Amino acid sequence: DLRPDPGMARLMPKIQRALVSVSDKTGLTELGRALSKHGIEILSTGGTATALREAGLRVKDVSEHTGFPEILGGRVKSLHPKIHGGILAMRDNAEHQLALDTHNIPYIDLVVSNLYPFQATVDKGADFDTCIENIDIGGPTMIRAAAKNHSGVAVVTSPDQYGGLISELENNDGATTPELRRQLAAAAFSHTALYDSAVSKWFTSQLGGSKISSKIATREYKDQLTLKYGCNPHQNPASICSINGAPLPFKTLNGTPGYINLLDALNAWQLVRELRIATNLPAAASFKHCSPAGAAVAVPLTPLEAASYEVGNKELTPAALAYFRARNADPMCSFGDFAALSDVVDEATAMILKTEVSDGIIAPGYTPEAFEILRAKKGGKFILLEAVEGAALPSMEYREVMGAGFCQRRNEVQFTPEEHLKTIATQIQHVPSSAVTDLVVASVAIKYTQSNSVAYAKNGQVIGVGAGQQSRVDCIKLAGRKADTWFLRQHPKVQSLQFKPGTKRQDKVNARVRFIEGDFTPVERSKWEQQFEVIPEPLTQVEKEEWLSTLQGVALSSDAFFPFRDSLDQASKRGVQYIVQPGGSIGDPEVIQAADEYGMVMAFSGLRLFHH
């Protein structure tokens, strides 16, 4: 009798016959041996059959099983009633069993198939006819048939499922459970849907000027990393998924990243990678809540910067210098940051990170010394991510909000001086090379800052970011206050503050900022004064203004045009001399006039950089 017991078939069917036909031969030999161990007959064809035989396994050709040869150059192999009847017949259906008996069709209890590498063929630039020949017909048909009849048939579509199947066979004497078959069926339908989507997308792209366009995008999300929760603890479950079978663009080397950590990491990595390309200098970023608190490239520190940043005896390699600048743009906001570095993290950079309160870092790699230093941080919980350099990034991005799907082309534009600083709208035209670097740093930073946004920059680093404001002039004011604080940290009175021994680094950072701001409540002042050996005299408004009047040569970038001159009026108070903005406002003449009145150089980039 070719049929297994009907009752067993409904619940735990023991596999007697498997059809194995795969393009990806990974793990095939191990799977074949496991099937043979349980006495399972293997049907196969083509390269799969050859590979199994070369491994010393017994295989029955599909053509022998069906009694019909492959035809049409291999286009027809498995499209036969003896194949699909054996797959689709329901084990507890008397009519189906009678049909199989009548036509001498044995059950097929397991289908192992992954499809012709169609997308890989397209990605290699194959011509139209070659791509057409790589459209799999028999494979998807078998997979869908097996998935539909998962009550009695198991279907495996990926080598990473082999281990689970083999374990199931071991634990159940060659049988599979209903739970596993349902899981495999769901994965199978996702597999064929993704495959069909790839074919549809490619075929549509070949239509040239035709008005026909694809209206449906099928995307396969596969959980790769389970997260503790999403943005908030009550937003559970949460995970990071691969898209359409592509690997994630990063690897987790240490620690357990959270949802917001990864949003910060992936945005920050794009920022530093683009800065590295644009400036040919090591670049770093310090991210908090999806916007940079700081970003910088490796430009030597001035003596005043070195003093206010407390360089001390720290070794500053180019990589370390870039992060040291980025972290010190706004060290109060950088508390608990996620860092990014364009270059391999060396020991000097690791030693700087070791002393900072930070959640983690993403970089293209780590020296052995740096890795050991950082993986010990936070009791071994410091997050180390390795960015996959050269990872293929999709041209389209998708997101969902309140049940509505949004899609747009990824913001692939690379900000370059040659393209985006070539149109100078003001009377003064010259932009020195140092200011060019600053304009690039500010512009790439706001590309990855929540809009509306502007950034001030000087000496190769952002010195003030204004993010997420509804009014552009409010962005200018917010970023300007941060730039003021950055420069006032270099004031002699700030540098001469005498902290008590043992005062923590971040407490010093916070105390200096409050000293600069000066707007204490009586209770707060009393607590604040307890940190000092000598209670400091206030930094007066006159002293602040005198010091700030010496700040010059600052660069400013805006993610959208200035509708009114008020933004430039405010920027002039912070030593801004160089500006880049998209232009295109009806208020451009007024804004240009303001720039000329202040002796500024202003470029129109023609490039809006909103980020949401």
N, C-alpha and C positions, 0 to 999 in steps of 0.2 A: 504494500500500500504506500503510494507516494505521499499521502497526506499525514501530517502529525495529528495527535489527538485534538479534537475541536475545543474541548474545554481548556486545555493547556495553551492552545493557540490564542484564545481570548485574553489570557492573563500573562503567562510566561512562556511564550513559544520558544522551543529549543531550535536553534538555527541548524538547518540541515544543508542549506544550499545558499551560496553567496555569489553575487555578480559583482566583480571588481574591475573597474575600468577608470583609470585616473591619468590626468596629465601631470600632476605633481607627484613624483615618485617618493617623496620624503616619507620615511617610516613604512614603506610598502612591504619590505621583506619581513620586518617584525610582525606586522599585521598578518601577513600570509602564514607565517609560522604559528601564530596564535590560532588562526582559523583551522589550520591542519591539525593542531593538537587536539581540537575538540571534534575532529572527524567531519568537518564541514567541507562539502564539495565546493570547489572554486571554479566559477565560470569566468572567462576573461577573453580579451582580444588584443590584438596589436602589440604595442610596446609594453603594456602592462603584463600580458601573458608571457612575453619574452623575459621580462625582468623577474617574474616569479619563478619561471623555469630555471633561469640562471642561478637562482638561489636554492635550487634543488627541490622545489615544491611541485606537486602534481596539479595540473591545470587542465580544464576541459575548454576547448575553444567554443565560443558562442556559435560559430557556424556548425560545429558538430552537434551542439545541443539543439539548434533549430532545424538542422537538416537543410539549411539554405546558406549559400556562400555570401560573403560580402560582395556588394555590387556598387557600381557607379563610383569607382575609385575610392571606396571606403565611406562614401556618404551614407550608405545604408548598411548597418552592421546589426544593431540591436532592435531595429524597428520591426518586430515580428511578434505574432500572437503568442508564441511559446515563451517569449520574454515577458511581454506585458500582461499576458494572461496569468502567468505565474506570480507576477508582482501584485496585480490588482485584485485577484480573487480573494473574497472575504472568507476567512477560515470557518466561520459558523453559518455560512449561507449554503443551504442544500442545493440550490439551483446552480450556484457557482461551482460547487464540488462535482456535480454531475457533468457540467461542461468540461471541467478539467479531465475527468475520467474518460469522457467521450473522445477527447482530442489528444489524450496522452500528454497532458501538460503538467509537469511537476511544479510544486511551489518554489518560489524564490523568497527566502526569508530575510535576506540582507542585501542591500545595494550600497556599494562603496563607489562613489563617483565624484570627481571634481572636474571642472569643465576646461575645454580648450582655453589657453591663456589669451583671450581676446584682447583685453585691455593692454596687456604687455605687448601684443602684436601692434596695436595702434601706437603705443608709446614709442616703439622702435621706428616709427615712420614708414611702416609697410604701405604698399600701394593698395588701391581699392580692391582689386581681385584677391590679393593675399588676405586682406582683412575679411572679406566675404567667406573665404574658405575656412577661416578660423572661427566662424559662427557655429557653435555646437548645437546640434539638433537632437541627436539620440540621448546625450547626457541629460539635458534638462527634462526631456520626456520621462526618462527612467526615474530621475530624482523626484519629479512631481508625482509620478504614479506611486512610488514608494511612500512618499510623505502623506499622500491622500489615504493610503491604506496602512497607516501607522498602527492600527489596531493589531496587525499581524506581522508587519514588516518594519525593520529598522533601516534607516537611511543615514549614511555617513558622508559628509561633503567636505571635510577638511582633515588634514593630518593631525591637527591638534585635538581631534575627537577620538583618535585611535586609542589613546591610553585609557580613556573612560570606558570605551567599548570592551577592551581587553579585560579590564578589571571586572566589568559586569559579567562577562563570560566565565571568568574564573570563579566568581562568587555565586553564580547561578547555574553551574553545570552546563554551560553553553547556551543559556537562555538570556533573554533581555526582559526588563521590566517595562510596564506601560509608561511609567514616569520618564524613563530614558527615551523611549520611542517618541513620546510627545515632544520632548525637548529637541531631539534630533530632527523631527519633522518641522518644527518651527524654524530651526536654523536652516533647514533645506529650502523652505519657501523664501526666506530672506536671501539665501544664496542665489536662487534662480531669478528673484526679482531684481537684485543688484546686477546680475549678469545681463538681463534683458534691458535694464536701464542703460547700461554701458553701450550696448549695441544700438539702442534707439538714439542715444545722444550722439554717437559717432555717425550714424547714418544721416541724422538730421544735419550734422555739420557738413556733410558731403553735398548738400543740395545747393550750395553756392548762393546765388541771388534769389532763390525761391522764397515766396512769401510764407511757405509752410515752416513752422517752427515748433519745437517741442514745448508742450505746455505742462508736462509732468516731469518732476525730478524725483527719482527714487534714491534714497540714501540709507545705507545700512550702518547703524550704530551698534557697536559691540563693547560692552563693559570691559575695561582693561584695568581699572583701578577704583576700588570701592572707597568712598570717602566717608569720614565720620558723619558729616552733614553738609548741607549746601551753604548758602550765605549765612543762615541762622540755624541754631540747634534744632528748631522744630521743623526745618526743611529736610526731611529724610524720607526715602533714601536719596543718596546722591552718589554720583560716580563720574569718572572721566572715561570717555568712549573713543575708540578708534572709528574712523569714518571710511566707509566703502572698502574695508579690508586693508587700508594703508596703515603702516605702523605709526605710533605716536611720535611727535617731533622731539621727544625728550625721553630720557631714562632716569629713573629714580635710583640713585646710588646710596642714599642714606636718609633716614627719617621718613615721616609720613606726611606728605603735603596735604593741605586742605583746599577747599574749593577756591577761596579768595587767594590763597598762596599761588595757585596755578594760574589764575587770571593775571595776577601781578607778574609772575614769572614769564609767561608767554608774551605778554605785551612788552615787558622790559627787555627780553631777549631780542625781539624784533628791533627795538629802539637801538640797542648797542650794536647790533649787527649792521644796521644801516649807517650809524655814525662811523663805524670802523671803515666801511666802504667809502663814505663821503670824505673823510678826513685823513685816512691812512694812519690813524693813531689809535692806540688802545682806548676803548671807551667803556664807561660804566654807568649804571643807573641805580638809584635807590627808590624803590616803588612802595607806595602805600595806597590801598583801596583803588587800584586801577589807574593811578596817575603818578607821575614821577615827583617825588619830593626833591630829587636832584638828579642831574645827568651831567657827565663831563667826559673830556678826553684828556690824555696825558700831556698837559702843558705845565712846565715848571712853575712852582709856587713863588710868589713874591715874598720878600722877608716879612711883610705885615701879615700875609695869608699864613705863612708857616707858623708865626707866633700865635695867631688867633685860632688856628686849627690844632695847636699843641702837637707839633711834629715831634719835638723832643729828639730821641735817638732812634726813631722809627726808620727802617730801611724803606725807601720809596723807589721800587722798580717801576717801569712804565705802567704795568698793570695795577700795582698798588697805588700809584699816584692817581690814576683815573678814578678808582673807587674812593680814595681819600678825598678827592675834590667833590665827587658826587655826594658823598655822605655829609660833607660840611657845607653844602649849599644851604640846607635847612635842617641842622642836626636835631632840632626839637621834633619836627615832623618825621624825620627818618627813624625815630625810636621804634623798634620792632619792624623794621623794613624787610622787604625781599630784594636782594641785590641781584644784579646781572653784570656780567663781564664779558667783553667780546673776545678776550684772549684766555689762554690757559691760566688757571689760578695758580700762582706760585706761592712759595712759603711766605714772602713778604706780605702779600695780600691777605693770606690766611691769618697772619699775626695781627693785622689790623682788624679783620673781622672777629677774631677771637675776643677782643676787648669790647666789642659793640653789642648792644641788644638788637638782635636780628633774627628773623625766622629761618632764613635760608638764602641760597644763591643758585643761580643757573649760569652755566659757562660751558664752553666747548670741551673742557677737560680740566684735570687737576694733576699737579705733580704729586708723587707719592708722599712727600713731606707735607704738602698742603692738605691732602686728603686726610692724613692721620690727625692733623691739628683740628680740622673742622669737624670731622665725624665724632670727635670727643666733646664738642661744644654742646651745651644744653643737656648734659647727661646722656649724650649719644643721640639726641632727638633733632639736632640741627639738620635741616633739609639740604641735601646736595643733589642737584639735578644736572644731568649732562645733556646739553642741547645737541641734537643730531644735525650736524652740519650738512648742508646740501639736501635736507629733507624737502621732498616735493610738496609745495604748498598749493592747495586748490585755488583755482582762479575765482571760484564763487564761494561766498560765505552765506550761511543760513542761520537764522535764529527764530525762536518762537516767543511770542508775547500774547498772553490771554487767548490762546487758541488760534492765533493768526501767525502764519509763517512769513518771514521776511527773507528776501534774498538780495544780494548785491555783489558786484565784482569786488574782490578784495582790493584794498588800497595798496596797489603794487608800486605806486610812483616812488621813485628815489629822488629826494631833494638834492640837487647839485648846484653849485655856484654858477657853473657855465650856463645852465638852463634857467634857473630861477632867480638869479641876481643880475641878469643881463639888461633888464629894463629899468633904468634909473629915471625917476620922475621929477627929481629936484634939481635945483641950480647946481649944487655941489654934487659932483659925480664920483669922486674918488673914494674907494673903500679899501683901506689897508688890509693886508693878508690876515692879520690877527682878528680884525673885525669880521672878515669873511668866515673864519672858523667859528666865531661866536654866533654869527647869524645862522650858520648851518646847525650848530649845536642846539640853539633855541628852536629852530624850525622842526628838526627831527624830534625833539622832545615834545612839542605840542601836537605832533602827529599822533602821539600815543597818550594824550592828556584829555580828560573828559571836557567836552566843549560846554560853553564858550571858553576859550583859553588863550592866554598870552604867556610869554616867557621872556624875562630879562636874562642876559648872559654877558659874562666878562671873563677874560683870561681862560677861555676854553671850558667854562662851566656855566650851567644855569645858576643864577643867583636869586631868582624869584619866579615862582610859577603861580599864575592865577587861573584856577580851574573851576569848571562847572558853574559859572555865573550866567545869569540871564542877560545881564547888561555888559557890553564890552568895556565900558569905562570902569565898571566895578572890577572886572578882571585886571585892568591896568592898575587900579588902586590896591587891590589885594596883592598882586605880584610886586607892586612897588613897595608896599610895607615890608614884604619879605626881603626885597633887595636892600631897603634901608637897614633892616636888622643885620643882614649879612655884612654890610660895610661898617656899621656901628660896632660890631663885634671886634673890629680892629682898632677902635678908639683907645687911646692910652688909658683912660679911666677904666674901661672894661678890662683891659689887659692887666691892670694893676690890682684887681680885686684879690683880697687875701683870704682865701678859703681855709677853714680849719682842716688840719690833717685828717685823712680818711674820708673826706667828702667824695662821693661817687662821681664818676665822669658825667653821667647824664644829669645828676643834680646840679653840677656846675653849669652845664649847657642851659638848663631851664632857668637857673638863677641869673645868668648873664642876660638872657632874653627879658626876664622880668625887670632887671635893672635898667635895660634900655627902654622898655615900655614905660616903667615908672608909675603906673596907675594902680598902686596897691590899695587895698582896704587896710584899715588899722590892724586888724587881726592878722592878715596875710603878711604885712610888713614885719610884725613882731616875729613871726615864724621864720621869715626870710632872713632877717638879721642874725639869727642864731647860727647861720652857716659860716660866719666870717670871724676871723681873728680880730679885725678892726672893722667897725661898721662904716661902710663907704658913704662918702658924700654923694648926693644925687647927681645924675647926669642931666644938666639943665637943658631946656629947649633951645636956648641960644647956642650952647655947646654942640648939641646935635646938628643944628642947622649949619653951623660953621664947618663941622666935619663933613657933612653930606655935600656941602658946596664944592668940595674937592673931588668928588666922584665924577669921573669923565670917561668917555669912550665906551659907554655901555651900549650893547646891541639889544634890539627888541624884535620879536617875531609874534605875529598874530595869526590865528587860524582862519580868520575871515576879515573882510575889509572893515575899515573904520568909517562908520556912517557920519561922524561929526569930528570936529577938531579937538573936542574935549579930551580925547585919549592922548593926543600929542601934548596938550597943555600939561596933563598930569605926568607924562613920561619925561618931559623936560626937567622936572624937579629931581629926577633920579640920574642925571648925567647921560641920558640917552642921546647918542649921536648917529646911530645907524639903525634903520628900520627895514624890515621886509614884511609885506602884507600882500594879499591877493590883488587888491584894487578892484575896480568895477562898480564902485558906489557912485550914486549921483552926487554924493558929497566929496568926490575925489578932488575937485579944484580947491575947495576950502581946506582940505587936509594937506594938500601939497603946499598951499600958501603958508599954513602953520609950520610945516617942516622947514620951509625956506626961512621963515622968520626966526626960527630957533637954530638955524645953521645945520640942520640935520641932512643926512643922506637917506633917501627912501627909495627902495626898490619895489616894483610891482611884480610879484611872482606869477600872477595868473593862476595860482594854485590854492584852492580852499582845502583846509585840512581838518574838517570837523571829525570828531571821534566820539561815538556813543556806544 
